[in-house]
């Protein structure tokens, strides 16, 4: 597998831990969107795309957030969420990865490519707008 393209969308809020969204293209054939560049306690890292976990309300069967105490649709009181023991927020999981690397080598390769593109995009965005992005060669045709 080869990462053939990385696209970065910087977040404007400098105070936010979320620094950018990105997408990667694998082997010029498969795209993974919604990776996030986050400024954590140990520096920048890449979070994989995820979705919020939901359960069905026992009163109306509507999908609700897994940690909700009451259904926003019918008001039915919800039972305590099951404890999954992942070590965060009393063991209750809020999100599940949609796509993720199988091993550390793959994770390191993705993280390296994304963070390199992030740094490059940060540097490019700090230049004046009228500066030529393509240097002396002009855009590729």
MARTOR-810620 format. One record per residue: x, y, z of N, C-alpha, C, O, CB in turn. Coordinates in pm, whole numbers, padded with zeros to 5 digits, always signed. Glycine has a CB too. Example, Ala and Ser with C-alpha at 12.3 -4.5 7.8 and 13.67 -1.06 7.14 Angstrom:
BEGIN
+01319-00569+00780+01230-00450+00780+01320-00330+00780+01424-00332+00846+01131-00447+00905;+01285-00225+00708+01367-00106+00714+01290+00003+00787+01341+00114+00804+01408-00060+00572;
This chain:
BEGIN
+00084-00117+00000+00000+00000+00000+00088+00124+00000+00190+00130+00069-00095+00000+00121;+00048+00221-00078+00122+00346-00085+00024+00462-00072-00081+00463-00136+00204+00356-00217;+00060+00559+00010-00022+00678+00024+00015+00770-00092+00126+00822-00097-00001+00749+00164;-00078+00789-00184-00047+00865-00306-00092+01011-00300-00048+01092-00381-00111+00799-00424;-00180+01045-00204-00221+01185-00191-00272+01209-00049-00335+01122+00012-00332+01221-00295;-00242+01328+00002-00294+01372+00131-00349+01513+00110-00279+01601+00061-00182+01369+00244;-00475+01533+00148-00536+01666+00140-00568+01715+00281-00624+01641+00362-00666+01663+00052;-00531+01838+00308-00546+01895+00442-00642+02015+00437-00632+02099+00347-00408+01939+00499;-00734+02021+00533-00822+02137+00552-00797+02189+00691-00842+02130+00790-00975+02099+00531;-00725+02302+00701-00690+02360+00831-00814+02416+00900-00906+02464+00835-00586+02470+00813;-00814+02410+01033-00920+02468+01116-00872+02606+01161-00758+02620+01206-00954+02375+01239;-00957+02705+01151-00919+02843+01180-00900+02873+01328-00818+02959+01362-01021+02935+01126;-00972+02808+01417-00968+02838+01560-00836+02791+01621-00814+02671+01639-01088+02771+01633;-00748+02885+01652-00616+02852+01705-00622+02790+01844-00530+02718+01884-00529+02977+01708;-00729+02816+01919-00743+02764+02055-00796+02620+02058-00787+02554+02162-00834+02854+02136;-00850+02572+01949-00909+02438+01943-00800+02332+01933-00698+02353+01868-01005+02427+01824;-00822+02218+01997-00727+02106+01987-00730+02044+01849-00628+01991+01802-00757+01999+02093;-00845+02048+01781-00858+01998+01645-00792+02098+01551-00837+02212+01540-01008+01974+01606;-00686+02057+01484-00608+02147+01399-00644+02136+01252-00633+02234+01178-00461+02120+01417;-00687+02016+01207-00718+01999+01064-00797+01872+01042-00789+01777+01120-00589+01997+00981;-00873+01872+00933-00932+01750+00880-00849+01712+00759-00790+01799+00695-01085+01768+00843;-00844+01585+00726-00772+01547+00606-00831+01421+00544-00909+01349+00606-00624+01526+00637;-00791+01397+00421-00825+01273+00352-00697+01220+00291-00608+01295+00252-00937+01295+00243;-00689+01088+00283-00573+01025+00219-00622+00936+00106-00730+00878+00112-00490+00943+00323;-00541+00927+00002-00569+00838-00109-00464+00728-00107-00344+00755-00099-00569+00914-00246;-00510+00604-00115-00422+00488-00113-00412+00429-00253-00514+00401-00317-00472+00382-00012;-00289+00410-00300-00262+00351-00431-00340+00418-00545-00374+00353-00643-00294+00204-00429;-00368+00547-00531-00443+00624-00631-00577+00560-00664-00632+00582-00772-00361+00638-00758;-00632+00480-00569-00755+00407-00597-00857+00411-00484-00975+00386-00509-00723+00267-00627;-00817+00441-00361-00908+00430-00247-00888+00550-00155-00775+00579-00115-00886+00297-00169;-00997+00620-00121-00989+00740-00039-01047+00712+00099-01151+00648+00113-01064+00857-00106;-00977+00762+00202-01027+00760+00339-01038+00905+00382-00940+00978+00383-00933+00677+00436;-01161+00946+00417-01187+01085+00455-01206+01097+00605-01223+00998+00676-01310+01139+00382;-01201+01221+00652-01231+01258+00791-01128+01210+00892-01163+01187+01008-01363+01204+00829;-01002+01196+00852-00896+01182+00951-00880+01319+01015-00908+01420+00951-00761+01130+00887;-00837+01324+01139-00823+01451+01209-00682+01466+01263-00624+01370+01313-00925+01461+01324;-00627+01586+01253-00499+01620+01317-00536+01690+01447-00602+01794+01446-00407+01712+01224;-00493+01632+01559-00529+01682+01691-00403+01713+01769-00305+01639+01764-00617+01580+01767;-00406+01824+01842-00295+01863+01929-00322+01805+02067-00399+01863+02145-00278+02020+01934;-00260+01692+02097-00281+01625+02225-00175+01662+02327-00088+01744+02299-00282+01475+02205;-00181+01601+02446-00086+01632+02553+00059+01601+02515+00152+01662+02568-00123+01554+02677;+00079+01506+02423+00215+01470+02381+00248+01518+02241+00341+01467+02178+00234+01320+02388;+00173+01617+02192+00200+01671+02059+00093+01632+01959-00010+01576+01995+00335+01626+02010;+00119+01661+01832+00023+01633+01726+00010+01483+01704+00109+01409+01711+00064+01702+01597;-00113+01439+01675-00136+01301+01635-00253+01297+01538-00328+01394+01526-00163+01210+01758;-00267+01184+01470-00373+01166+01371-00477+01072+01427-00446+00960+01468-00316+01113+01237;-00603+01118+01429-00715+01035+01474-00786+00982+01350-00809+01054+01254-00813+01116+01566;-00821+00856+01355-00889+00792+01244-01036+00835+01239-01090+00882+01340-00878+00639+01255;-01101+00820+01122-01243+00855+01113-01325+00771+01210-01300+00652+01227-01295+00836+00967;-01421+00835+01275-01502+00762+01373-01646+00810+01368-01678+00910+01305-01444+00781+01516;-01732+00735+01435-01872+00772+01446-01913+00764+01591-01857+00686+01668-01962+00682+01357;-02011+00843+01630-02062+00841+01766-02146+00714+01783-02229+00682+01697-02146+00970+01797;-02124+00643+01892-02202+00523+01919-02344+00559+01962-02364+00654+02038-02134+00437+02027;-02440+00483+01913-02579+00507+01947-02644+00377+01992-02594+00268+01966-02655+00568+01828;-02757+00391+02061-02841+00277+02101-02984+00312+02063-03013+00426+02027-02828+00245+02256;-03073+00214+02071-03215+00239+02043-03288+00265+02174-03267+00196+02274-03278+00119+01968;-03374+00364+02172-03458+00395+02288-03556+00280+02309-03616+00230+02213-03535+00531+02269;-03572+00237+02434-03667+00130+02463-03812+00177+02455-03904+00096+02449-03639+00073+02602;-03831+00309+02456-03967+00363+02448-04017+00378+02305-04129+00338+02274-03973+00497+02516;-03934+00437+02218-03981+00467+02081-03892+00409+01971-03923+00425+01853-03990+00617+02062;-03783+00342+02007-03688+00279+01913-03608+00379+01829-03542+00340+01733-03762+00188+01820;-03612+00505+01865-03532+00606+01795-03385+00589+01835-03357+00547+01947-03582+00751+01829;-03292+00621+01744-03148+00612+01776-03108+00732+01859-03139+00846+01825-03062+00604+01647;-03038+00705+01971-02992+00812+02059-02848+00786+02099-02798+00674+02088-03083+00823+02185;-02781+00890+02146-02643+00878+02192-02636+00774+02303-02724+00767+02389-02590+01016+02241;-02530+00695+02302-02519+00583+02396-02517+00625+02543-02553+00546+02629-02396+00504+02367;-02475+00750+02573-02469+00794+02712-02588+00879+02754-02590+00931+02866-02342+00872+02734;-02688+00894+02666-02803+00979+02698-02882+00919+02814-02900+00797+02822-02893+00996+02575;-02930+01005+02904-03013+00960+03016-03160+00953+02978-03235+00872+03032-02995+01052+03136;-03201+01041+02884-03339+01044+02839-03341+01052+02687-03250+01107+02627-03416+01164+02902;-03444+00996+02626-03461+01003+02481-03507+01143+02444-03604+01192+02501-03562+00896+02430;-03440+01211+02349-03483+01345+02310-03615+01343+02232-03679+01447+02219-03375+01411+02227;-03655+01228+02181-03777+01218+02103-03900+01195+02191-03999+01267+02178-03764+01106+02002;-03893+01094+02281-04011+01059+02361-03995+01088+02510-04094+01084+02584-04043+00914+02343;-03873+01118+02556-03849+01149+02696-03834+01029+02787-03820+01043+02908-03959+01232+02746;-03835+00909+02729-03823+00786+02807-03687+00781+02876-03584+00807+02813-03843+00661+02718;-03685+00747+03006-03560+00736+03081-03483+00614+03030-03540+00506+03012-03587+00725+03234;-03352+00633+03007-03267+00525+02954-03192+00456+03066-03160+00517+03168-03168+00581+02850;-03164+00329+03046-03083+00254+03142-02939+00298+03128-02900+00356+03026-03096+00101+03120;-02859+00271+03231-02716+00305+03227-02651+00233+03110-02681+00116+03083-02646+00269+03361;-02561+00303+03042-02489+00244+02929-02398+00133+02978-02344+00143+03089-02407+00351+02853;-02379+00027+02899-02289-00080+02941-02146-00033+02951-02102+00050+02871-02299-00197+02845;-02072-00085+03047-01932-00048+03067-01846-00136+02980-01853-00259+02986-01891-00060+03217;-01761-00072+02896-01677-00147+02805-01533-00153+02851-01453-00229+02797-01683-00088+02669;-01497-00072+02952-01364-00081+03011-01250-00036+02925-01144-00100+02926-01340-00217+03050;-01265+00072+02850-01152+00121+02770-01070+00225+02844-00976+00281+02787-01202+00179+02640;-01104+00253+02970-01022+00343+03051-01056+00489+03039-00989+00572+03100-00882+00325+03016;-01160+00524+02963-01195+00666+02952-01339+00687+02995-01427+00607+02961-01174+00716+02807;-01363+00794+03070-01496+00834+03110-01575+00719+03172-01683+00683+03124-01572+00890+02991;-01521+00662+03277-01585+00551+03349-01608+00428+03262-01696+00348+03291-01716+00597+03406;-01530+00414+03157-01538+00294+03074-01643+00297+02965-01651+00202+02888-01564+00178+03160;-01724+00401+02954-01827+00408+02851-01769+00464+02723-01717+00576+02722-01946+00492+02898;-01777+00388+02615-01725+00434+02487-01826+00527+02421-01946+00502+02423-01694+00315+02395;-01776+00635+02361-01861+00729+02290-01846+00718+02140-01940+00745+02066-01831+00870+02334;-01728+00678+02092-01699+00674+01950-01639+00540+01911-01576+00474+01993-01606+00788+01910;-01658+00502+01786-01596+00381+01731-01529+00418+01600-01588+00491+01519-01702+00267+01711;-01408+00369+01577-01339+00396+01451-01414+00331+01335-01462+00219+01346-01194+00344+01458;-01422+00403+01224-01482+00351+01102-01375+00279+01021-01400+00171+00966-01547+00465+01019;-01258+00338+01015-01144+00280+00943-01021+00302+01030-01006+00407+01092-01126+00343+00800;-00934+00203+01032-00813+00217+01113-00706+00120+01064-00738+00017+01005-00843+00192+01262;-00580+00153+01088-00471+00063+01048-00470-00061+01136-00511-00057+01252-00335+00136+01057;-00424-00170+01081-00420-00297+01153-00297-00308+01241-00301-00374+01344-00424-00412+01055;-00187-00243+01202-00064-00255+01283+00005-00120+01299-00031-00021+01234+00033-00356+01218;+00102-00118+01386+00174+00005+01418+00252+00062+01301+00265+00184+01289+00266-00020+01531;+00305-00024+01217+00382+00023+01101+00293+00103+01007+00332+00209+00959+00445-00097+01026;+00175+00051+00981+00081+00121+00893+00037+00252+00956+00031+00354+00888-00042+00033+00862;+00008+00250+01086-00032+00374+01157+00080+00477+01147+00053+00595+01121-00065+00344+01306;+00205+00436+01167+00318+00529+01161+00333+00588+01021+00364+00706+01007+00447+00458+01202;+00311+00506+00918+00322+00554+00781+00214+00659+00751+00242+00762+00691+00312+00436+00682;+00091+00631+00794-00018+00726+00773+00008+00854+00851-00003+00964+00796-00154+00665+00816;+00044+00840+00978+00068+00958+01062+00182+01043+01007+00172+01166+01006+00100+00915+01205;+00288+00981+00961+00401+01054+00906+00360+01134+00782+00394+01252+00771+00515+00957+00871;+00288+01071+00690+00245+01138+00567+00149+01252+00597+00160+01360+00538+00179+01038+00472;+00055+01230+00688-00044+01332+00721+00021+01450+00792-00005+01565+00757-00156+01273+00808;+00107+01423+00890+00170+01533+00964+00267+01612+00876+00280+01733+00893+00244+01478+01085;+00333+01545+00783+00420+01615+00688+00337+01709+00600+00374+01824+00578+00500+01514+00600;+00224+01659+00551+00136+01743+00468+00075+01856+00551+00057+01967+00501+00023+01657+00405;+00044+01829+00678-00012+01931+00767+00089+02044+00787+00054+02162+00775-00051+01869+00904;+00213+02010+00817+00317+02111+00836+00336+02193+00709+00353+02315+00714+00451+02046+00878;+00334+02126+00595+00350+02195+00467+00233+02291+00443+00254+02403+00397+00361+02093+00352;+00111+02246+00473-00007+02332+00455-00004+02451+00551-00043+02561+00514-00135+02250+00474;+00040+02428+00674+00053+02538+00770+00151+02642+00720+00125+02762+00727+00097+02486+00907;+00264+02597+00669+00367+02687+00617+00314+02763+00496+00334+02884+00485+00496+02608+00580;+00246+02692+00405+00191+02755+00285+00085+02858+00321+00079+02965+00260+00131+02650+00192;+00000+02827+00420-00108+02919+00456-00057+03044+00527-00128+03144+00534-00209+02848+00544;+00064+03039+00581+00119+03157+00649+00181+03256+00551+00211+03369+00589+00222+03114+00753;+00202+03214+00425+00256+03305+00323+00149+03404+00279+00030+03376+00291+00308+03226+00202;+00191+03519+00227+00094+03614+00172+00015+03549+00058+00069+03467-00017+00165+03742+00121;-00111+03585+00045-00201+03525-00054-00153+03545-00198-00178+03459-00283-00339+03583-00039;-00087+03656-00227-00047+03683-00365+00081+03612-00406+00123+03623-00521-00031+03831-00385;+00145+03540-00314+00267+03467-00348+00233+03348-00437+00133+03280-00414+00341+03420-00220;+00315+03324-00538+00292+03216-00633+00312+03081-00564+00421+03051-00516+00386+03228-00754;+00206+03001-00558+00212+02871-00491+00304+02772-00563+00361+02682-00500+00072+02811-00480;+00319+02789-00694+00393+02692-00774+00537+02735-00803+00607+02668-00880+00322+02669-00902;+00583+02843-00744+00720+02889-00769+00736+02942-00909+00642+02996-00966+00818+02776-00746;+00855+02929-00965+00883+02981-01097+00826+02896-01210+00817+02943-01323+01030+02994-01115;+00788+02773-01181+00745+02681-01287+00599+02700-01326+00560+02657-01435+00767+02539-01243;+00517+02763-01243+00377+02780-01272+00302+02650-01248+00364+02548-01217+00357+02826-01416;+00169+02652-01260+00091+02531-01234+00118+02424-01340+00153+02454-01454-00059+02563-01230;+00102+02299-01299+00120+02188-01392+00001+02181-01485-00113+02201-01444+00139+02054-01318;+00029+02152-01612-00080+02143-01710-00114+02000-01739-00204+01973-01819-00044+02213-01839;
